[in-house]
Amino acid sequence: MSSFASQGASAPPAPANVDVTAIFEQISSWHQRWEIFRGVYTPGRNPVSTLLDGVGLPKDLRGCRVLDVGAFNGCFSFECERRGALEVVAMDLQDPRDLGFDALSKLLGSQVRFEQGSVYNLDSTSLGEFDIVLFLGVLYHLRYPLLALDQLRKVTKGTLFLETLVIDNRFLDGQKDFQALRNYHPALENVALWQFYKGAELAGDHSNWFGPNIRGVLDGLESAGFSPRLQSTWGDRAGFQAAAGGPGTIGASYEGASDIVRKGLNL
Ligand SMILES: C[S@@+](CC[C@H](N)C(=O)[O-])C[C@H]1O[C@@H](n2cnc3c(N)ncnc32)[C@H](O)[C@@H]1O
């Protein structure tokens, strides 16, 4: 294995005559913390290196096409570019100027391409297929999570790396307290569950819709035609790797067998 493969590429020195702090201050929506230049970190709280270790992303991405869905500031995409990816596409619902993506891209001289769009509209005809798809911190924000997994499967030819909140130790009970599922019954950890939040019950945040347990994520991925495995857990989060392949189970359903549904959902 080359030294690049074992260590990954490290952050370059900050460019001379550029006031990085002043550029950071112009960006109002910070989410990610990443070593953009040696010893210089973006001011968000979501730690890029911790999450990428959590999902087990290889250090060497040379030759890979990468898609980062829900890219936000873009630091995961830029890190993939730093790891040598052949091509990186960053996708998010939001405008890349509002996310600070454009400013960071310019600062880095990055070739990452931003596509403003939704996971529900992923299309392999226009985007092609990807060796690596990142789907980090997005699943529980979706009102239609299984549809998203079906769409991700269409553009994944290699591996999906997924990170999410999981409820195994964070099931919200009727009293609005958090409980471990095993405290209700040890068998519940082996039952696929997706807890629904109709409002802002989870963390006071209206953007949270479904909290799955680990079994729920694994079974959801499998039903979409992936071969998934749990990579690691930390706190109330878990990282998964899901290889493209496997029969999936949607085809056996009314919806999966229906051209009307498939056409309507662009499946
Ligand atoms: C909590 S942030 C996670 C950002 C990043 N992946 C990370 O882990 O730091 C969720 C992101 O998902 C994006 N998002 C939400 N729904 C989406 C959808 N349907 N399609 C694409 N992106 C979506 C949001 O705009 C937001 O940038």
The ligand as an ORCA input file, in Angstrom:
! r2SCAN-3c Opt
* xyz 0 1
  C     -27.574     18.010      8.960
  S     -27.067     18.522      7.372
  C     -25.765     17.330      7.074
  C     -24.728     17.894      6.159
  C     -23.504     17.019      5.919
  N     -23.782     15.827      5.154
  C     -22.828     16.712      7.211
  O     -22.903     15.574      7.681
  O     -22.208     17.609      7.758
  C     -28.365     17.929      6.286
  C     -28.217     18.444      4.864
  O     -29.081     17.676      4.045
  C     -29.684     18.537      3.106
  N     -30.941     17.902      2.657
  C     -32.098     17.778      3.331
  N     -33.024     17.164      2.577
  C     -32.415     16.876      1.387
  C     -32.861     16.276      0.180
  N     -34.116     15.845      0.038
  N     -31.985     16.144     -0.824
  C     -30.716     16.611     -0.719
  N     -30.232     17.215      0.405
  C     -31.080     17.352      1.433
  C     -29.890     19.836      3.864
  O     -30.044     20.942      2.987
  C     -28.608     19.899      4.686
  O     -27.583     20.582      4.008
*
